[in-house]
Amino acid sequence: MSTNAPGWRPIRHWFFCACLLVLALTGISGCASKMSAAGPAGSGVEVVTDSDEPEFRKRARIRLELAVGYFEQGQTTIALDELKQSMAADPNYAEAYSLRGLIYMRLNDFRISEESFRKSLTINPRDSNVMHNLGWLLCQQARYPEAEQLFSQALSNPQYGERAKTFRAQGLCQARAGLRAEAERSLLKSYEFDAGNPVTAYNLATLLFQRGDYVRAQFYLRRLNNTELANAESLWLGVRAERRMENREAMLQLAAQLLKRFPQSREASAYQLGKFDE
């Protein structure tokens, strides 16, 4: 999952991929699937209710909800079995193909994953969540222009409610492609929508640190490291930023946290060996 772009030091993406998968289930599980045929508020489209739902779609939806539950629990094989039954009940259920794409992405079968996402988009071309997932899948294969196009398409939907997630994915993908300025802009937009996300804060601070903007990197790192979401990577980056700014007291405080909370980490070892510039 690293990039070979010249001059780019790969950012360790923390728990970013896990966050993507969890958020990507928005709109699949529970009642959200039942409402997928309803238009937006004020659109003049009548809301779909239980009595409107065909029996075959109800069977497919129930199986899909079970598949989502198993997938979230890490029981991939059972999730696939439930999903197959969902798709058998309704071969044109876009949400089922979307979940199939996520499952095969987890299994690192990118071919089936891509086929599934594209089938879902054939059925529902305006599903920004699926565009997001397909964009991230393509990013993992270094197909950066295609990924960029999908992220932009997802974000162009005025009714899309997961902008922070997609700006974050777009920023990380741009960083992998060596487009640091673009990555910084995307991560800043993500931060505007969700200032509490540790993945966005860490990766944005890393970009700023790498281009020598230690003051701004310090801002994001201090906000992150003052929360329970701080980890060895964020504390270590904070140590290095404070050191570059010659804030010895702040540096020592962060180092003490690093050694106390994560004594066996690679970052703690680097601090003890004085490897501040590696």
PEHUHU-V815263 format. One record per pair of residues at least 12 apart in sequence whose ideal C-beta (glycine too) atoms are under 8 Angstrom apart, sorted by the first residue. I is the first residue (numbers start at 1). J is the second residue. D is the distance in Angstrom with one decimal. If there is no record, write none. Layout:
BEGIN
i=I j=J d=D
i=I j=J d=D
END
This chain:
BEGIN
i=1 j=13 d=7.3
i=1 j=140 d=6.3
i=2 j=176 d=7.8
i=3 j=142 d=7.0
i=3 j=175 d=7.8
i=3 j=176 d=4.0
i=3 j=177 d=6.9
i=3 j=178 d=7.0
i=5 j=176 d=6.9
i=5 j=177 d=6.1
i=5 j=178 d=3.2
i=6 j=178 d=6.8
i=7 j=178 d=6.7
i=8 j=175 d=7.2
i=8 j=176 d=7.5
i=8 j=178 d=4.9
i=8 j=180 d=7.6
i=9 j=210 d=6.5
i=10 j=176 d=7.7
i=11 j=172 d=7.3
i=11 j=175 d=6.1
i=11 j=203 d=5.4
i=11 j=206 d=5.0
i=11 j=207 d=7.7
i=12 j=233 d=6.0
i=13 j=172 d=6.4
i=13 j=199 d=7.3
i=13 j=203 d=7.3
i=14 j=198 d=7.1
i=14 j=199 d=5.4
i=14 j=202 d=5.9
i=14 j=203 d=7.7
i=14 j=231 d=7.1
i=14 j=233 d=6.4
i=15 j=199 d=6.9
i=16 j=168 d=7.6
i=16 j=172 d=6.5
i=16 j=199 d=4.8
i=16 j=203 d=7.8
i=19 j=165 d=7.9
i=19 j=197 d=7.9
i=19 j=199 d=5.9
i=20 j=133 d=7.7
i=20 j=136 d=5.9
i=20 j=165 d=7.2
i=20 j=169 d=6.5
i=21 j=102 d=6.2
i=21 j=105 d=7.7
i=21 j=106 d=6.9
i=22 j=72 d=7.7
i=23 j=162 d=6.4
i=23 j=165 d=4.9
i=24 j=102 d=6.0
i=24 j=129 d=6.1
i=24 j=132 d=6.8
i=24 j=133 d=5.1
i=24 j=165 d=8.0
i=25 j=68 d=6.1
i=25 j=71 d=7.8
i=25 j=72 d=7.0
i=25 j=99 d=7.7
i=25 j=102 d=7.4
i=26 j=129 d=6.2
i=26 j=161 d=7.9
i=26 j=162 d=6.2
i=27 j=95 d=7.4
i=27 j=127 d=7.6
i=27 j=129 d=5.3
i=28 j=64 d=7.1
i=28 j=68 d=5.7
i=28 j=95 d=5.0
i=28 j=98 d=6.2
i=28 j=99 d=5.7
i=28 j=129 d=7.9
i=29 j=65 d=6.1
i=29 j=68 d=4.3
i=29 j=69 d=7.6
i=30 j=65 d=6.7
i=33 j=61 d=5.3
i=33 j=64 d=6.4
i=33 j=65 d=7.3
i=33 j=95 d=5.1
i=34 j=48 d=6.6
i=34 j=50 d=7.9
i=34 j=53 d=6.6
i=34 j=61 d=6.3
i=35 j=47 d=7.3
i=35 j=48 d=6.4
i=36 j=94 d=7.5
i=36 j=95 d=6.7
i=36 j=124 d=7.5
i=40 j=159 d=5.6
i=56 j=89 d=5.3
i=56 j=90 d=5.3
i=57 j=89 d=7.8
i=57 j=90 d=5.4
i=57 j=93 d=7.2
i=59 j=86 d=7.8
i=59 j=89 d=4.2
i=59 j=90 d=7.5
i=60 j=86 d=4.6
i=60 j=87 d=7.3
i=60 j=89 d=4.0
i=60 j=90 d=3.6
i=60 j=93 d=4.9
i=60 j=96 d=6.6
i=61 j=86 d=7.6
i=61 j=93 d=7.8
i=63 j=82 d=5.1
i=63 j=83 d=7.2
i=63 j=85 d=4.6
i=63 j=86 d=3.6
i=63 j=89 d=6.5
i=64 j=82 d=7.5
i=64 j=83 d=6.9
i=64 j=86 d=4.4
i=64 j=93 d=7.0
i=64 j=95 d=6.0
i=64 j=96 d=5.4
i=64 j=99 d=6.6
i=66 j=82 d=4.5
i=67 j=79 d=4.6
i=67 j=80 d=7.5
i=67 j=82 d=3.8
i=67 j=83 d=4.3
i=67 j=86 d=6.3
i=67 j=96 d=7.8
i=67 j=99 d=6.0
i=68 j=99 d=6.4
i=70 j=82 d=6.3
i=71 j=99 d=6.7
i=71 j=102 d=7.1
i=71 j=103 d=6.1
i=76 j=103 d=6.1
i=76 j=106 d=6.5
i=76 j=107 d=6.8
i=79 j=99 d=7.8
i=79 j=103 d=6.0
i=80 j=100 d=7.9
i=80 j=103 d=6.0
i=83 j=96 d=6.0
i=83 j=99 d=6.0
i=83 j=100 d=5.8
i=83 j=103 d=7.0
i=87 j=100 d=7.6
i=92 j=123 d=5.7
i=93 j=123 d=7.8
i=94 j=120 d=4.7
i=94 j=121 d=7.9
i=94 j=123 d=3.9
i=94 j=124 d=4.0
i=94 j=127 d=6.6
i=94 j=130 d=7.6
i=95 j=120 d=7.4
i=97 j=116 d=4.8
i=97 j=117 d=7.2
i=97 j=119 d=4.5
i=97 j=120 d=3.8
i=97 j=123 d=7.0
i=98 j=116 d=7.2
i=98 j=117 d=6.8
i=98 j=120 d=4.4
i=98 j=127 d=7.1
i=98 j=129 d=7.1
i=98 j=130 d=5.0
i=98 j=133 d=7.1
i=100 j=112 d=7.6
i=100 j=113 d=7.9
i=100 j=116 d=4.0
i=101 j=113 d=4.8
i=101 j=114 d=7.4
i=101 j=116 d=3.6
i=101 j=117 d=4.0
i=101 j=120 d=6.7
i=101 j=130 d=7.4
i=101 j=133 d=6.1
i=101 j=134 d=7.2
i=101 j=137 d=7.4
i=102 j=133 d=6.4
i=104 j=116 d=6.3
i=105 j=133 d=7.3
i=105 j=137 d=5.6
i=110 j=137 d=6.3
i=110 j=140 d=7.2
i=110 j=141 d=6.1
i=113 j=137 d=5.6
i=114 j=134 d=6.8
i=114 j=137 d=6.0
i=114 j=138 d=7.5
i=117 j=130 d=5.5
i=117 j=133 d=5.9
i=117 j=134 d=4.0
i=117 j=137 d=6.7
i=118 j=134 d=7.0
i=121 j=134 d=7.2
i=126 j=157 d=6.4
i=128 j=153 d=7.5
i=128 j=154 d=3.9
i=128 j=155 d=7.6
i=128 j=157 d=4.6
i=128 j=160 d=4.0
i=128 j=162 d=7.2
i=128 j=166 d=7.3
i=129 j=154 d=7.6
i=129 j=162 d=6.6
i=131 j=150 d=4.7
i=131 j=151 d=7.4
i=131 j=153 d=5.2
i=131 j=154 d=3.9
i=132 j=150 d=7.3
i=132 j=151 d=6.9
i=132 j=154 d=4.9
i=132 j=162 d=6.9
i=132 j=165 d=6.6
i=132 j=166 d=4.8
i=132 j=169 d=6.3
i=134 j=150 d=5.4
i=135 j=147 d=4.5
i=135 j=148 d=7.6
i=135 j=149 d=7.9
i=135 j=150 d=3.5
i=135 j=151 d=4.6
i=135 j=154 d=6.9
i=135 j=166 d=7.7
i=135 j=169 d=6.6
i=135 j=170 d=7.5
i=135 j=173 d=7.2
i=136 j=169 d=5.1
i=136 j=173 d=7.3
i=138 j=150 d=6.9
i=139 j=169 d=7.3
i=139 j=172 d=7.6
i=139 j=173 d=3.9
i=139 j=176 d=6.5
i=142 j=176 d=7.4
i=142 j=177 d=7.9
i=144 j=173 d=6.4
i=144 j=174 d=7.7
i=144 j=176 d=7.2
i=144 j=177 d=4.1
i=147 j=173 d=5.2
i=148 j=170 d=7.1
i=148 j=173 d=7.1
i=148 j=174 d=7.3
i=151 j=166 d=5.6
i=151 j=169 d=6.5
i=151 j=170 d=4.1
i=151 j=173 d=7.1
i=152 j=170 d=7.8
i=154 j=166 d=5.1
i=155 j=167 d=7.1
i=155 j=170 d=7.7
i=163 j=189 d=7.6
i=163 j=190 d=7.7
i=163 j=193 d=5.1
i=164 j=190 d=4.9
i=164 j=193 d=3.6
i=164 j=194 d=3.7
i=164 j=197 d=6.6
i=164 j=200 d=7.3
i=165 j=190 d=7.7
i=167 j=186 d=5.0
i=167 j=187 d=7.1
i=167 j=189 d=4.4
i=167 j=190 d=3.7
i=167 j=193 d=6.8
i=168 j=186 d=7.6
i=168 j=187 d=6.7
i=168 j=190 d=4.2
i=168 j=197 d=6.9
i=168 j=199 d=6.5
i=168 j=200 d=5.1
i=168 j=203 d=7.9
i=170 j=186 d=4.5
i=171 j=183 d=4.6
i=171 j=184 d=7.4
i=171 j=185 d=7.7
i=171 j=186 d=3.4
i=171 j=187 d=3.8
i=171 j=190 d=6.2
i=171 j=200 d=7.7
i=171 j=203 d=6.9
i=171 j=204 d=7.7
i=172 j=187 d=7.8
i=172 j=203 d=6.2
i=174 j=186 d=6.0
i=175 j=203 d=7.1
i=175 j=207 d=6.7
i=180 j=207 d=6.0
i=180 j=210 d=7.5
i=180 j=211 d=6.8
i=183 j=207 d=6.1
i=184 j=204 d=6.9
i=184 j=207 d=5.0
i=184 j=208 d=7.2
i=187 j=200 d=5.7
i=187 j=203 d=6.0
i=187 j=204 d=4.2
i=187 j=207 d=6.9
i=188 j=204 d=6.7
i=191 j=204 d=6.1
i=191 j=220 d=7.7
i=195 j=223 d=7.8
i=198 j=224 d=5.7
i=198 j=227 d=7.5
i=198 j=229 d=4.2
i=198 j=230 d=7.8
i=198 j=231 d=7.8
i=198 j=234 d=7.1
i=201 j=220 d=4.8
i=201 j=221 d=7.5
i=201 j=223 d=6.5
i=201 j=224 d=4.4
i=201 j=234 d=7.8
i=202 j=220 d=7.9
i=202 j=221 d=7.9
i=202 j=224 d=6.3
i=202 j=233 d=6.6
i=202 j=234 d=5.2
i=202 j=237 d=7.2
i=204 j=220 d=5.6
i=205 j=217 d=4.5
i=205 j=220 d=4.2
i=205 j=221 d=4.8
i=205 j=224 d=7.3
i=205 j=234 d=7.7
i=205 j=237 d=6.2
i=205 j=241 d=7.5
i=206 j=237 d=6.4
i=208 j=220 d=7.2
i=209 j=237 d=6.3
i=209 j=240 d=7.1
i=209 j=241 d=5.8
i=209 j=244 d=8.0
i=214 j=241 d=5.2
i=214 j=244 d=4.8
i=214 j=245 d=5.2
i=215 j=245 d=7.2
i=217 j=237 d=7.6
i=217 j=241 d=5.0
i=218 j=238 d=7.7
i=218 j=241 d=5.0
i=218 j=242 d=6.9
i=218 j=245 d=6.5
i=221 j=234 d=6.3
i=221 j=237 d=6.0
i=221 j=238 d=4.3
i=221 j=241 d=5.8
i=222 j=238 d=7.1
i=225 j=238 d=5.0
i=225 j=254 d=6.5
i=225 j=257 d=7.5
i=230 j=257 d=7.4
i=231 j=262 d=7.2
i=232 j=258 d=6.3
i=232 j=261 d=7.6
i=232 j=262 d=3.9
i=232 j=265 d=3.9
i=232 j=266 d=7.4
i=232 j=267 d=4.3
i=232 j=268 d=6.8
i=233 j=267 d=6.3
i=235 j=254 d=5.4
i=235 j=255 d=7.9
i=235 j=257 d=5.6
i=235 j=258 d=4.3
i=235 j=261 d=7.6
i=235 j=262 d=7.3
i=235 j=267 d=6.9
i=236 j=258 d=6.1
i=236 j=265 d=8.0
i=236 j=267 d=3.6
i=236 j=268 d=7.9
i=236 j=270 d=6.8
i=236 j=271 d=6.7
i=238 j=254 d=4.6
i=239 j=251 d=5.4
i=239 j=254 d=4.7
i=239 j=255 d=5.2
i=239 j=258 d=6.6
i=239 j=271 d=6.3
i=239 j=276 d=7.8
i=240 j=276 d=5.6
i=242 j=254 d=6.4
i=243 j=276 d=6.0
i=255 j=271 d=5.6
i=258 j=271 d=6.2
i=259 j=271 d=7.1
i=259 j=272 d=7.7
END
